[in-house]
């Protein structure tokens, strides 16, 4: 649902009822009243009794009734970010900096992966884990590197769990992650509109709007999405504190997550963590709309291909060979 | 006049179906190529200095002596990274004492560069007289910070890709003033191939 459409719907409702209250604020008022009784507290989606009437409970309460990120005004975005920062302090005694940096105009991110250069050192994977606050307990990884037989180009034929000295003679290495499709099937599968494509081409998830149904995971033909079965467990000194609302902030339990091209970095002009970590320079990242960018050079001068191109998903992730 | 429907007109029955099929395939092709066409047709240079938060890189850089498709760019400087630079502080006319021999010869340098049987020697790249410089096959003096000029004389394909952006990588930012890694930032010029080693981590099966 586009914000415009919602606005008109709200306007109509208001005209008809002659009131300024929306369904959401009505529900909020209703539940606030209900919260006074212990019955509502037992439902589980409401803060526990021992947090009641504390600052933490108030914040969590407001968080529970916030809008989808796409429908928020800038003020509402700033407010929720401030609440999340404060909650991180109250709940986990952590100082984090969450931002809501908007997309940069005239930018469409694209990614290229050199299968000739990658030697399977997997430093991109560790870089990604660290940057994106991924769960260390279940060893969640957004990137996978496959050791491939020559002549094969489908990663499902490769070995994704190798652990021996690399590179191995007569093998090549191929990395996969979320391809940020221009025509992304995952966004269409989501029943709550919790995942969408941003104007700069990044497919993001609103973790607070995701209900964890995993339809998007089923819809993705590239196995690009990961489901968390619990809040990420990270050693305290390894937490990346510079976070983004749609990116590497510490996800609540039971949410869908995935590569966001390190939205917290790229929207500030920095390279994604995997590109920065790559020791062989196999990863190229840049602005597809800029004719002088590295990614456009690759598309123009190299032999490129995309995985499962025939599906029409239009991934913004190309493989190329030297 | 009444038109007789005869057997040889039968294929005409499929004509509407055929047009429909052709028409559909035509539109689907158009929508598929839309995105890539948008990318190809955007030829307006992006103002790389317009992005907020981009800071100059911390590492020492030099202005490259060559251009890429977007104009001039910078490369990471090398001289400060070389352990014993400046070379002429040892390479003088003074005699070397035997007791310093162990320390002063480059015994730690192992050359694994060039094809087997015809490995490169020191003065294939280093200047035979002026030790603070490199020398290419045309006899031009090359600064250590601009070693890409030397490497590019054999590895011209890699250099072309490096200039364009398909080889090597940028430092820290995808936008802002372009700063790229120098050849020798990643490759040890004495044995440029990356060494075999264990990967940084491992993956568990997805399913």
Contacts between the chains, C-beta under 8 A, distances in Angstrom:
chain1	res1	chain2	res2	distance
A	104	B	50	7.9
A	104	B	51	5.9
A	106	B	44	7.6
A	106	B	46	5.8
A	107	B	46	7.1
A	108	B	39	7.2
A	110	B	39	7.6
A	112	B	166	7.8
A	114	B	166	7.2
A	117	B	167	7.7
A	119	B	194	6.0
A	120	B	199	6.0
A	121	B	194	8.0
A	121	B	197	7.0
A	121	B	199	5.5
A	121	B	200	6.0
A	122	B	199	3.9
A	122	B	200	4.8
A	122	B	201	5.3
A	122	B	202	7.6
A	122	B	203	8.0
A	123	B	200	4.7
A	125	B	200	6.8
A	125	B	201	5.4
A	125	B	203	7.3
A	126	B	200	4.6
A	126	B	201	5.1
A	129	B	201	7.5
A	139	B	203	7.7
A	139	B	204	5.4
A	141	B	201	7.9
A	141	B	203	5.9
A	144	B	203	5.7
A	144	B	206	7.2
A	145	B	199	7.7
A	145	B	203	7.3
A	160	B	203	5.5
A	160	B	205	7.2
A	160	B	206	7.0
A	161	B	202	6.8
A	161	B	203	5.4
A	161	B	204	6.8
A	161	B	205	5.7
A	162	B	199	7.5
A	162	B	202	7.7
A	163	B	198	7.3
A	163	B	199	6.6
A	163	B	202	4.3
A	164	B	198	7.3
A	165	B	196	5.0
A	165	B	197	6.2
A	165	B	198	5.7
A	166	B	196	6.9
A	166	B	197	7.2
A	166	B	198	7.5
A	166	B	199	5.6
A	167	B	194	7.9
A	167	B	196	6.8
A	182	B	35	4.6
A	183	B	35	7.5
A	223	B	206	6.1
A	266	B	174	6.8
A	268	B	51	7.6
A	268	B	52	7.2
A	268	B	53	3.9
A	268	B	54	7.4
A	269	B	51	4.3
A	269	B	52	7.7
A	269	B	53	5.8
A	269	B	54	4.0
A	269	B	173	4.9
A	269	B	174	6.6
A	269	B	175	4.6
A	269	B	176	5.8
A	270	B	53	8.0
A	270	B	172	6.1
A	270	B	173	5.6
A	270	B	174	7.2
A	271	B	169	8.0
A	271	B	170	6.5
A	271	B	172	6.3
A	271	B	173	6.5
A	271	B	174	5.2
A	275	B	169	6.7
A	275	B	174	7.9
A	276	B	172	6.8
A	278	B	169	6.9
A	279	B	186	7.1
A	279	B	194	7.1
A	280	B	186	7.5
A	280	B	194	6.4
A	281	B	167	6.3
A	281	B	168	4.8
A	281	B	169	4.4
A	281	B	181	7.3
A	281	B	186	6.6
A	283	B	169	7.4
A	284	B	165	6.4
A	284	B	166	6.6
A	284	B	169	7.6
A	285	B	174	5.4
A	286	B	165	7.5
A	286	B	174	5.2
A	287	B	46	5.5
A	287	B	174	7.0
A	287	B	175	7.0
A	288	B	39	4.8
A	288	B	42	7.6
A	289	B	39	7.0
A	289	B	42	4.3
A	289	B	44	7.7
A	289	B	46	6.4
A	290	B	42	7.7
A	290	B	45	6.4
A	290	B	46	3.6
A	290	B	48	7.7
A	291	B	42	6.9
A	291	B	43	5.0
A	291	B	44	7.6
A	291	B	45	6.4
A	291	B	69	7.5
A	292	B	45	5.6
A	292	B	46	7.5
A	292	B	68	7.6
A	292	B	69	5.0
A	292	B	70	3.2
A	292	B	71	7.8
A	293	B	46	7.2
A	293	B	70	7.7
A	293	B	165	7.2
A	293	B	174	7.8
A	294	B	164	7.1
A	294	B	165	2.7
A	294	B	166	7.1
A	294	B	170	7.0
A	295	B	165	7.6
A	296	B	39	7.7
A	297	B	69	6.4
A	297	B	164	3.9
A	297	B	165	4.6
A	297	B	166	5.9
A	298	B	164	7.8
A	298	B	165	6.9
A	298	B	166	4.9
A	299	B	39	7.3
A	301	B	161	7.9
A	301	B	164	6.2
A	301	B	166	6.7
A	302	B	166	5.7
A	312	B	28	7.9
A	312	B	32	5.5
A	314	B	32	7.6
A	314	B	35	4.8
A	314	B	36	7.7
A	320	B	166	7.2
A	322	B	157	7.6
A	322	B	161	7.0
A	322	B	166	7.6
A	322	B	167	7.6
